[in-house]
Amino acid sequence: MSDDLEVDQLALAHRQSGMMLIFTLSLIAFLIYASFGTIMGTTILVALLLPLPFCIMIVRGYFQRNSWALPWVMTIWMIAIGLCFLLMIVEFMAASQGSSGTWGFIQGFLLLYLCWSMSQRLRLLRHPMFRAWYDGNAPALNQNIALQPDEVLASCPHCRSLLAVQPLNLNSSEKCPKCNTQLVSTSSVALYGEEE
């Protein structure tokens, strides 16, 4: 993969994660107000609007790739995952008590999916290649990784983990140490064997 394509993909992932953060925070605020607004009245509205300037400042810093914003975004992301998980429990409890019916179960499963999706984005934010790009460093990370003479850096085609592999010695039985799936398909090994 060329460096320009990597940079374009990282920029796209950055933009998408920023938009997802805005959407998720808005959704959480709406769901908290919808769930607890009738009980707590204007107190919940004030509690939701109080951190709004801080969140706007953090998201704006994230879009401008300010180095101070990334740790705050990851913290907000983890809090948002926790809030979504709590809202999912509230929805399932309301549905099991019969107050929200089938829609409560659907909304609970949607919140569970949102938790999973946000945890995947959090993995992206923690990835060394994304962090290097975010900080303005070159996306090539092999400067700090000691490789053997016949090794290269490659990513798993399934989980995108960064691995040091020996391409000339790979066979179809090689598995990723993280996701335990095949690194090379049998057809690729056969094709490479025919070319030699």
N, C-alpha and C positions, 0 to 999 in steps of 0.2 A: 504494500500500500504506500503511495507516495505521501510525502510530508504535507503537501497542499491539501490532499483529500482528507488526511487525518485532522488537519486544522479546521477544515470546513465541517467535518462531522462533530468535532468537539464544540465548535461555535454553535452548531444546530442543537446539540445536546444541552449546551448552556442556556440557550434561548428557551428551549422546551421546558427545562427544569424550572426556570424562572417563571414562566407562564403557569406551569402546574402549581408552583408555590402560591402564586396570587389566587388562582382558582380554588385551591384547597383551603387557604385561610378564609376566603370569602364563604365557602361552603360550610366550614366549621362554625364560623360566626353565625350564619343563618340558621344552622341546625341547633346550635345552643340557644339562640333566641327563640326559635320555634318550640323547642322542648321545655325551656324553663322560663320563657317570657311571661306566661300567664301566672306562674307561681311567684316570681320575684319582681315582676313589673319593670319599672324604669331602672332599678338597681342593676339588673343584668345588662341592660342597654349601655349604661355608663361603664360597666366593667368591660364590655366588648369594645367600646370606643376609646377607652383610655390607652391601650397599647397601640392604637392605630398609627399615630405619627412615628413611633419607634419602628413598627413593621414596615412602613413606607420608606423610611430612611435605610433600613437594612436591605430591602428589595432593590431600591435604587442603587445602593452601593454594589450589590451583587451584579446587576445588569451592567454597571460601569467597570466591573472587575476590580474593585478595590480590594486589596489584600485583607483588610480588617473585616470585610463583610462575610467571607466564606465560613469562618468558624461560627458566626452568628446565624447564618442561614442553616448550617447543619444542626445547630441547637434548636432553632425554630422548627426545623423539619422533624426532629425527634419528638418535640413537644406535640406537634401536629399529629404524628403517628399515634402517640398516646391518647390524645383527645379523640381521634377517630375511633380508636379501639374502645374507649369508654362510651362513646355515643353508640357504637355497635351493640354493646352490652345493654344499654338503655333501650334501644330499639327492639332487641330480642326479648327483653323482659316485658316491655309493653305489648308486644305481639303475643307472647305466651299467656299474658293475663287477659287477652281478648280486647284490649282497648284500641289497638290499631289494626287488628285483623291481619290479613295476608300481606298487606302493604308493609307492615312493620318487619316481617321476615325478609321481604325483598330488599327493603332499605338496609336492613342489617347485613345482608350478604353483599350489597353494593359497598357498604362501608368497610367490610372485611376485604373486599377486592381493592378498595382504595388504600387500605393499610399496606397490603402487599405491594401495590404499585409504587407507593411512596418509599417503601423500604428498598425497592430496586433503584429508585432515583438517588437515595441516600448512598447506596453502594457506588454509584457513578461519582458523586461528590467526593467520596473518600479515595477514589482510584488515583494512584500516583501520576498517571498520564494526564488525567483531567486537572489535577492540582498543579502540575508543571505548566500546562497550557494556561490555566487561569492566572498564574503568577507571572506569565510572560516568558517563561523559559522554553527552550526548544522541546518539542514533544518527544524527541528521542531520549530514552531513559537509560541507555546502555552505558552511560558515563559512570554510573555508580554501581554497576553490577559486574562482578568478576565472572567472566565466561572462559570456558576451556577453549583451546584453539579450534576445535571442530564444532562448537556450539553457536547457536544463534538465538535471539529472542523471538518468540512467536506467541500468539494468543490462542487459547482454546477456542475452537469454532462454536462451542456450545455456551460456556459460561464466561468467556472473554478473559480468563485469568492469564496473566503474563507468565510464560514458562521459558526456561532455557532448554532447548532441544538440540539433538544431533540429527539434522535432517537426512543425512545419508544412512543412518542406522534405524530410522523409524520403520515400523511395520504395523500391520493392522491390529495387532494385539496391544499396542501402546495405549494407555488410558491416562486421562487427566487426573492428577492427584486430588483435585478439588471436587469435581462433579462426577468422576468415575465413568466418563463416556469415552468412546474411541476418539483419538486425536486424528487418525488418518483412516479414511474409508478403504475397504478392500479393493474397490475399483481404482482408486488413486494409486495404491501400491502396485496393482497389476499394470496400470498404464505406465508408471515409471519404469517397471521391469521390462516392458516391451520396447521403450525408447532406448534402453541400454543395449 
